[in-house]
Amino acid sequence: MIRGKKIVVLALCILLLAALWSCQTPAGRTAGEVIDDAGITTQVKAKLLHDKILTGLAISVSTFEGEVTLIGAVKTLGIKQHATRVAGSVAGVRGVKNLLKIK
């Protein structure tokens, strides 16, 4: 009887380890890494919305492995550069890829 319980516990441990190991995205990232990127994206969006120069502009923000990508359109090169500085000021941002177009 005790041997049967040990086998069941061992099987459950193996299943648990397999489940934890499979908790990665197709890109090999963990759920925590994906959540970190989502948090960075949210913080960058909030900063862009609260910035007096950038408020009201349609700027799309995405983050992958700490690198923020900005997509949209702005009126001047100065505003484009300002958006890069604002996005880069968020904790956890490793780099900013600014794809904003000047219209």
N, CA, C and O atoms as a GROMACS GRO file, in nm:
protein
  412
    1MET      N    1   0.081  -0.119   0.000
    1MET     CA    2   0.000   0.000   0.000
    1MET      C    3   0.086   0.126   0.000
    1MET      O    4   0.057   0.221  -0.073
    2ILE      N    5   0.191   0.126   0.082
    2ILE     CA    6   0.280   0.243   0.089
    2ILE      C    7   0.354   0.259  -0.044
    2ILE      O    8   0.376   0.372  -0.090
    3ARG      N    9   0.390   0.148  -0.106
    3ARG     CA   10   0.460   0.154  -0.234
    3ARG      C   11   0.370   0.217  -0.341
    3ARG      O   12   0.418   0.293  -0.425
    4GLY      N   13   0.242   0.185  -0.339
    4GLY     CA   14   0.146   0.242  -0.434
    4GLY      C   15   0.132   0.393  -0.416
    4GLY      O   16   0.121   0.466  -0.514
    5LYS      N   17   0.133   0.440  -0.291
    5LYS     CA   18   0.125   0.584  -0.265
    5LYS      C   19   0.249   0.655  -0.316
    5LYS      O   20   0.241   0.766  -0.368
    6LYS      N   21   0.365   0.592  -0.299
    6LYS     CA   22   0.490   0.653  -0.346
    6LYS      C   23   0.489   0.667  -0.498
    6LYS      O   24   0.536   0.767  -0.552
    7ILE      N   25   0.435   0.569  -0.566
    7ILE     CA   26   0.428   0.574  -0.712
    7ILE      C   27   0.334   0.686  -0.756
    7ILE      O   28   0.363   0.759  -0.851
    8VAL      N   29   0.221   0.700  -0.686
    8VAL     CA   30   0.126   0.806  -0.720
    8VAL      C   31   0.190   0.943  -0.696
    8VAL      O   32   0.176   1.032  -0.780
    9VAL      N   33   0.258   0.961  -0.584
    9VAL     CA   34   0.324   1.089  -0.554
    9VAL      C   35   0.432   1.118  -0.658
    9VAL      O   36   0.443   1.232  -0.704
   10LEU      N   37   0.509   1.020  -0.694
   10LEU     CA   38   0.613   1.037  -0.795
   10LEU      C   39   0.553   1.076  -0.930
   10LEU      O   40   0.606   1.164  -0.998
   11ALA      N   41   0.445   1.012  -0.967
   11ALA     CA   42   0.378   1.044  -1.093
   11ALA      C   43   0.325   1.186  -1.091
   11ALA      O   44   0.336   1.257  -1.191
   12LEU      N   45   0.267   1.229  -0.980
   12LEU     CA   46   0.217   1.365  -0.969
   12LEU      C   47   0.330   1.467  -0.977
   12LEU      O   48   0.316   1.572  -1.039
   13CYS      N   49   0.442   1.436  -0.915
   13CYS     CA   50   0.558   1.526  -0.921
   13CYS      C   51   0.609   1.540  -1.065
   13CYS      O   52   0.642   1.650  -1.110
   14ILE      N   53   0.615   1.430  -1.136
   14ILE     CA   54   0.660   1.432  -1.275
   14ILE      C   55   0.563   1.514  -1.360
   14ILE      O   56   0.607   1.594  -1.444
   15LEU      N   57   0.433   1.496  -1.339
   15LEU     CA   58   0.334   1.574  -1.413
   15LEU      C   59   0.345   1.723  -1.382
   15LEU      O   60   0.333   1.807  -1.472
   16LEU      N   61   0.366   1.756  -1.256
   16LEU     CA   62   0.381   1.895  -1.216
   16LEU      C   63   0.504   1.958  -1.281
   16LEU      O   64   0.496   2.070  -1.333
   17LEU      N   65   0.615   1.888  -1.278
   17LEU     CA   66   0.737   1.939  -1.342
   17LEU      C   67   0.718   1.956  -1.493
   17LEU      O   68   0.764   2.055  -1.550
   18ALA      N   69   0.652   1.862  -1.555
   18ALA     CA   70   0.627   1.872  -1.700
   18ALA      C   71   0.538   1.991  -1.730
   18ALA      O   72   0.559   2.061  -1.829
   19ALA      N   73   0.439   2.015  -1.646
   19ALA     CA   74   0.349   2.129  -1.667
   19ALA      C   75   0.424   2.261  -1.652
   19ALA      O   76   0.404   2.353  -1.730
   20LEU      N   77   0.509   2.270  -1.550
   20LEU     CA   78   0.586   2.392  -1.530
   20LEU      C   79   0.686   2.415  -1.644
   20LEU      O   80   0.708   2.528  -1.685
   21TRP      N   81   0.743   2.310  -1.692
   21TRP     CA   82   0.841   2.321  -1.800
   21TRP      C   83   0.774   2.366  -1.930
   21TRP      O   84   0.836   2.434  -2.012
   22SER      N   85   0.650   2.328  -1.948
   22SER     CA   86   0.581   2.363  -2.071
   22SER      C   87   0.518   2.501  -2.067
   22SER      O   88   0.454   2.542  -2.164
   23CYS      N   89   0.533   2.573  -1.957
   23CYS     CA   90   0.475   2.707  -1.945
   23CYS      C   91   0.564   2.811  -2.012
   23CYS      O   92   0.609   2.906  -1.947
   24GLN      N   93   0.588   2.794  -2.139
   24GLN     CA   94   0.666   2.889  -2.217
   24GLN      C   95   0.592   2.919  -2.346
   24GLN      O   96   0.515   2.837  -2.396
   25THR      N   97   0.617   3.036  -2.398
   25THR     CA   98   0.557   3.073  -2.525
   25THR      C   99   0.634   3.005  -2.638
   25THR      O  100   0.740   2.948  -2.613
   26PRO      N  101   0.582   3.008  -2.760
   26PRO     CA  102   0.656   2.949  -2.871
   26PRO      C  103   0.795   3.011  -2.890
   26PRO      O  104   0.885   2.947  -2.944
   27ALA      N  105   0.813   3.135  -2.845
   27ALA     CA  106   0.943   3.201  -2.856
   27ALA      C  107   1.036   3.160  -2.742
   27ALA      O  108   1.148   3.210  -2.732
   28GLY      N  109   0.990   3.070  -2.655
   28GLY     CA  110   1.074   3.022  -2.546
   28GLY      C  111   1.075   3.115  -2.425
   28GLY      O  112   1.165   3.107  -2.342
   29ARG      N  113   0.976   3.203  -2.416
   29ARG     CA  114   0.970   3.297  -2.305
   29ARG      C  115   0.875   3.244  -2.198
   29ARG      O  116   0.778   3.174  -2.228
   30THR      N  117   0.905   3.277  -2.074
   30THR     CA  118   0.819   3.234  -1.964
   30THR      C  119   0.701   3.330  -1.950
   30THR      O  120   0.701   3.440  -2.006
   31ALA      N  121   0.603   3.287  -1.875
   31ALA     CA  122   0.486   3.372  -1.850
   31ALA      C  123   0.528   3.500  -1.779
   31ALA      O  124   0.472   3.607  -1.805
   32GLY      N  125   0.625   3.491  -1.691
   32GLY     CA  126   0.673   3.610  -1.620
   32GLY      C  127   0.735   3.712  -1.713
   32GLY      O  128   0.715   3.832  -1.696
   33GLU      N  129   0.809   3.666  -1.812
   33GLU     CA  130   0.870   3.758  -1.908
   33GLU      C  131   0.763   3.827  -1.992
   33GLU      O  132   0.774   3.946  -2.021
   34VAL      N  133   0.662   3.754  -2.030
   34VAL     CA  134   0.552   3.813  -2.107
   34VAL      C  135   0.479   3.917  -2.023
   34VAL      O  136   0.443   4.023  -2.073
   35ILE      N  137   0.456   3.887  -1.896
   35ILE     CA  138   0.389   3.980  -1.806
   35ILE      C  139   0.474   4.105  -1.785
   35ILE      O  140   0.421   4.216  -1.780
   36ASP      N  141   0.606   4.088  -1.772
   36ASP     CA  142   0.695   4.203  -1.758
   36ASP      C  143   0.682   4.296  -1.879
   36ASP      O  144   0.673   4.417  -1.863
   37ASP      N  145   0.682   4.239  -1.999
   37ASP     CA  146   0.668   4.320  -2.120
   37ASP      C  147   0.533   4.392  -2.123
   37ASP      O  148   0.525   4.507  -2.165
   38ALA      N  149   0.429   4.324  -2.080
   38ALA     CA  150   0.296   4.386  -2.076
   38ALA      C  151   0.294   4.503  -1.978
   38ALA      O  152   0.231   4.606  -2.005
   39GLY      N  153   0.361   4.488  -1.867
   39GLY     CA  154   0.370   4.596  -1.769
   39GLY      C  155   0.446   4.716  -1.824
   39GLY      O  156   0.406   4.830  -1.802
   40ILE      N  157   0.555   4.690  -1.894
   40ILE     CA  158   0.632   4.798  -1.956
   40ILE      C  159   0.546   4.870  -2.058
   40ILE      O  160   0.544   4.994  -2.061
   41THR      N  161   0.474   4.795  -2.142
   41THR     CA  162   0.387   4.856  -2.243
   41THR      C  163   0.285   4.946  -2.177
   41THR      O  164   0.262   5.058  -2.223
   42THR      N  165   0.223   4.900  -2.070
   42THR     CA  166   0.122   4.979  -1.999
   42THR      C  167   0.182   5.107  -1.943
   42THR      O  168   0.121   5.214  -1.952
   43GLN      N  169   0.301   5.096  -1.885
   43GLN     CA  170   0.366   5.214  -1.826
   43GLN      C  171   0.404   5.316  -1.934
   43GLN      O  172   0.388   5.436  -1.914
   44VAL      N  173   0.454   5.267  -2.048
   44VAL     CA  174   0.491   5.358  -2.157
   44VAL      C  175   0.367   5.428  -2.211
   44VAL      O  176   0.368   5.549  -2.232
   45LYS      N  177   0.259   5.352  -2.233
   45LYS     CA  178   0.134   5.412  -2.281
   45LYS      C  179   0.085   5.520  -2.186
   45LYS      O  180   0.041   5.627  -2.229
   46ALA      N  181   0.091   5.492  -2.057
   46ALA     CA  182   0.046   5.590  -1.957
   46ALA      C  183   0.131   5.716  -1.962
   46ALA      O  184   0.078   5.827  -1.957
   47LYS      N  185   0.262   5.699  -1.973
   47LYS     CA  186   0.350   5.816  -1.980
   47LYS      C  187   0.324   5.898  -2.106
   47LYS      O  188   0.326   6.020  -2.102
   48LEU      N  189   0.301   5.830  -2.218
   48LEU     CA  190   0.274   5.900  -2.343
   48LEU      C  191   0.142   5.978  -2.333
   48LEU      O  192   0.133   6.091  -2.381
   49LEU      N  193   0.042   5.917  -2.272
   49LEU     CA  194  -0.088   5.983  -2.258
   49LEU      C  195  -0.084   6.103  -2.164
   49LEU      O  196  -0.157   6.200  -2.184
   50HIS      N  197   0.000   6.096  -2.062
   50HIS     CA  198   0.007   6.204  -1.964
   50HIS      C  199   0.108   6.313  -2.003
   50HIS      O  200   0.116   6.415  -1.935
   51ASP      N  201   0.184   6.291  -2.108
   51ASP     CA  202   0.282   6.390  -2.152
   51ASP      C  203   0.210   6.502  -2.227
   51ASP      O  204   0.129   6.476  -2.316
   52LYS      N  205   0.240   6.627  -2.192
   52LYS     CA  206   0.170   6.742  -2.252
   52LYS      C  207   0.195   6.752  -2.402
   52LYS      O  208   0.107   6.795  -2.476
   53ILE      N  209   0.311   6.713  -2.448
   53ILE     CA  210   0.344   6.722  -2.590
   53ILE      C  211   0.281   6.608  -2.670
   53ILE      O  212   0.241   6.626  -2.784
   54LEU      N  213   0.273   6.492  -2.609
   54LEU     CA  214   0.230   6.373  -2.682
   54LEU      C  215   0.083   6.335  -2.662
   54LEU      O  216   0.031   6.249  -2.733
   55THR      N  217   0.018   6.397  -2.568
   55THR     CA  218  -0.121   6.361  -2.540
   55THR      C  219  -0.208   6.382  -2.664
   55THR      O  220  -0.194   6.482  -2.736
   56GLY      N  221  -0.297   6.290  -2.688
   56GLY     CA  222  -0.388   6.300  -2.801
   56GLY      C  223  -0.334   6.242  -2.931
   56GLY      O  224  -0.407   6.233  -3.030
   57LEU      N  225  -0.208   6.202  -2.933
   57LEU     CA  226  -0.151   6.142  -3.054
   57LEU      C  227  -0.177   5.992  -3.053
   57LEU      O  228  -0.175   5.928  -2.948
   58ALA      N  229  -0.200   5.937  -3.170
   58ALA     CA  230  -0.225   5.792  -3.182
   58ALA      C  231  -0.091   5.722  -3.200
   58ALA      O  232  -0.041   5.706  -3.311
   59ILE      N  233  -0.034   5.681  -3.088
   59ILE     CA  234   0.095   5.610  -3.090
   59ILE      C  235   0.072   5.470  -3.035
   59ILE      O  236   0.028   5.452  -2.921
   60SER      N  237   0.102   5.372  -3.117
   60SER     CA  238   0.089   5.232  -3.076
   60SER      C  239   0.219   5.189  -3.008
   60SER      O  240   0.329   5.223  -3.054
   61VAL      N  241   0.206   5.114  -2.900
   61VAL     CA  242   0.322   5.071  -2.823
   61VAL      C  243   0.319   4.919  -2.809
   61VAL      O  244   0.216   4.861  -2.774
   62SER      N  245   0.432   4.855  -2.837
   62SER     CA  246   0.446   4.712  -2.810
   62SER      C  247   0.584   4.690  -2.751
   62SER      O  248   0.676   4.768  -2.774
   63THR      N  249   0.597   4.582  -2.675
   63THR     CA  250   0.723   4.551  -2.607
   63THR      C  251   0.756   4.404  -2.625
   63THR      O  252   0.669   4.318  -2.608
   64PHE      N  253   0.883   4.375  -2.658
   64PHE     CA  254   0.930   4.238  -2.665
   64PHE      C  255   1.069   4.233  -2.606
   64PHE      O  256   1.161   4.298  -2.655
   65GLU      N  257   1.083   4.155  -2.499
   65GLU     CA  258   1.209   4.140  -2.427
   65GLU      C  259   1.267   4.275  -2.385
   65GLU      O  260   1.388   4.297  -2.394
   66GLY      N  261   1.180   4.364  -2.340
   66GLY     CA  262   1.223   4.493  -2.289
   66GLY      C  263   1.246   4.600  -2.394
   66GLY      O  264   1.273   4.715  -2.360
   67GLU      N  265   1.237   4.563  -2.522
   67GLU     CA  266   1.253   4.662  -2.628
   67GLU      C  267   1.115   4.713  -2.671
   67GLU      O  268   1.029   4.636  -2.713
   68VAL      N  269   1.097   4.843  -2.658
   68VAL     CA  270   0.970   4.907  -2.689
   68VAL      C  271   0.970   4.952  -2.835
   68VAL      O  272   1.069   5.009  -2.882
   69THR      N  273   0.860   4.927  -2.905
   69THR     CA  274   0.843   4.974  -3.042
   69THR      C  275   0.727   5.073  -3.045
   69THR      O  276   0.617   5.044  -2.996
   70LEU      N  277   0.754   5.190  -3.103
   70LEU     CA  278   0.653   5.294  -3.118
   70LEU      C  279   0.613   5.303  -3.264
   70LEU      O  280   0.699   5.311  -3.352
   71ILE      N  281   0.483   5.302  -3.291
   71ILE     CA  282   0.432   5.310  -3.428
   71ILE      C  283   0.320   5.414  -3.431
   71ILE      O  284   0.235   5.418  -3.342
   72GLY      N  285   0.322   5.496  -3.533
   72GLY     CA  286   0.218   5.598  -3.548
   72GLY      C  287   0.271   5.713  -3.631
   72GLY      O  288   0.365   5.697  -3.708
   73ALA      N  289   0.208   5.830  -3.614
   73ALA     CA  290   0.248   5.949  -3.688
   73ALA      C  291   0.252   6.069  -3.596
   73ALA      O  292   0.166   6.085  -3.509
   74VAL      N  293   0.352   6.154  -3.615
   74VAL     CA  294   0.366   6.279  -3.540
   74VAL      C  295   0.395   6.392  -3.637
   74VAL      O  296   0.423   6.368  -3.754
   75LYS      N  297   0.388   6.516  -3.590
   75LYS     CA  298   0.404   6.631  -3.678
   75LYS      C  299   0.549   6.670  -3.704
   75LYS      O  300   0.582   6.716  -3.814
   76THR      N  301   0.636   6.652  -3.604
   76THR     CA  302   0.774   6.700  -3.620
   76THR      C  303   0.875   6.597  -3.572
   76THR      O  304   0.843   6.504  -3.499
   77LEU      N  305   0.999   6.618  -3.614
   77LEU     CA  306   1.109   6.533  -3.569
   77LEU      C  307   1.130   6.550  -3.419
   77LEU      O  308   1.163   6.453  -3.350
   78GLY      N  309   1.112   6.670  -3.369
   78GLY     CA  310   1.128   6.695  -3.225
   78GLY      C  311   1.030   6.614  -3.142
   78GLY      O  312   1.067   6.560  -3.037
   79ILE      N  313   0.907   6.604  -3.188
   79ILE     CA  314   0.807   6.525  -3.116
   79ILE      C  315   0.844   6.377  -3.123
   79ILE      O  316   0.828   6.304  -3.024
   80LYS      N  317   0.893   6.332  -3.236
   80LYS     CA  318   0.936   6.193  -3.250
   80LYS      C  319   1.049   6.162  -3.152
   80LYS      O  320   1.046   6.058  -3.085
   81GLN      N  321   1.145   6.250  -3.142
   81GLN     CA  322   1.257   6.230  -3.049
   81GLN      C  323   1.210   6.235  -2.904
   81GLN      O  324   1.259   6.161  -2.819
   82HIS      N  325   1.115   6.324  -2.877
   82HIS     CA  326   1.060   6.335  -2.742
   82HIS      C  327   0.991   6.204  -2.702
   82HIS      O  328   1.004   6.159  -2.588
   83ALA      N  329   0.918   6.145  -2.795
   83ALA     CA  330   0.850   6.018  -2.766
   83ALA      C  331   0.952   5.908  -2.732
   83ALA      O  332   0.928   5.826  -2.644
   84THR      N  333   1.065   5.909  -2.800
   84THR     CA  334   1.172   5.812  -2.770
   84THR      C  335   1.222   5.832  -2.628
   84THR      O  336   1.241   5.735  -2.554
   85ARG      N  337   1.245   5.956  -2.589
   85ARG     CA  338   1.295   5.985  -2.455
   85ARG      C  339   1.193   5.944  -2.348
   85ARG      O  340   1.229   5.886  -2.246
   86VAL      N  341   1.066   5.974  -2.373
   86VAL     CA  342   0.960   5.939  -2.276
   86VAL      C  343   0.953   5.786  -2.260
   86VAL      O  344   0.949   5.736  -2.147
   87ALA      N  345   0.952   5.714  -2.370
   87ALA     CA  346   0.944   5.567  -2.362
   87ALA      C  347   1.068   5.510  -2.294
   87ALA      O  348   1.057   5.416  -2.215
   88GLY      N  349   1.183   5.565  -2.323
   88GLY     CA  350   1.308   5.515  -2.263
   88GLY      C  351   1.320   5.543  -2.115
   88GLY      O  352   1.403   5.482  -2.047
   89SER      N  353   1.239   5.635  -2.064
   89SER     CA  354   1.247   5.671  -1.922
   89SER      C  355   1.175   5.571  -1.831
   89SER      O  356   1.185   5.580  -1.709
   90VAL      N  357   1.103   5.477  -1.889
   90VAL     CA  358   1.029   5.379  -1.809
   90VAL      C  359   1.124   5.270  -1.761
   90VAL      O  360   1.208   5.220  -1.836
   91ALA      N  361   1.110   5.233  -1.636
   91ALA     CA  362   1.195   5.128  -1.578
   91ALA      C  363   1.174   4.997  -1.652
   91ALA      O  364   1.060   4.958  -1.680
   92GLY      N  365   1.282   4.929  -1.683
   92GLY     CA  366   1.276   4.800  -1.751
   92GLY      C  367   1.292   4.808  -1.901
   92GLY      O  368   1.311   4.706  -1.967
   93VAL      N  369   1.286   4.929  -1.957
   93VAL     CA  370   1.303   4.945  -2.102
   93VAL      C  371   1.451   4.931  -2.135
   93VAL      O  372   1.535   5.004  -2.083
   94ARG      N  373   1.482   4.836  -2.224
   94ARG     CA  374   1.621   4.812  -2.266
   94ARG      C  375   1.657   4.889  -2.391
   94ARG      O  376   1.774   4.913  -2.420
   95GLY      N  377   1.555   4.928  -2.466
   95GLY     CA  378   1.578   5.003  -2.589
   95GLY      C  379   1.446   5.047  -2.647
   95GLY      O  380   1.340   4.993  -2.613
   96VAL      N  381   1.452   5.146  -2.737
   96VAL     CA  382   1.331   5.196  -2.802
   96VAL      C  383   1.353   5.195  -2.952
   96VAL      O  384   1.449   5.253  -3.004
   97LYS      N  385   1.263   5.127  -3.022
   97LYS     CA  386   1.264   5.127  -3.169
   97LYS      C  387   1.152   5.223  -3.210
   97LYS      O  388   1.034   5.190  -3.199
   98ASN      N  389   1.191   5.341  -3.258
   98ASN     CA  390   1.094   5.444  -3.292
   98ASN      C  391   1.062   5.436  -3.441
   98ASN      O  392   1.144   5.476  -3.524
   99LEU      N  393   0.945   5.386  -3.474
   99LEU     CA  394   0.900   5.375  -3.613
   99LEU      C  395   0.794   5.481  -3.644
   99LEU      O  396   0.717   5.466  -3.739
  100LEU      N  397   0.790   5.588  -3.564
  100LEU     CA  398   0.694   5.695  -3.585
  100LEU      C  399   0.726   5.766  -3.716
  100LEU      O  400   0.843   5.794  -3.746
  101LYS      N  401   0.624   5.794  -3.793
  101LYS     CA  402   0.638   5.868  -3.920
  101LYS      C  403   0.609   6.015  -3.894
  101LYS      O  404   0.526   6.049  -3.810
  102ILE      N  405   0.678   6.101  -3.966
  102ILE     CA  406   0.652   6.244  -3.959
  102ILE      C  407   0.556   6.278  -4.072
  102ILE      O  408   0.586   6.255  -4.189
  103LYS      N  409   0.441   6.334  -4.036
  103LYS     CA  410   0.340   6.363  -4.139
  103LYS      C  411   0.341   6.508  -4.177
  103LYS      O  412   0.263   6.550  -4.263
   0.00000   0.00000   0.00000
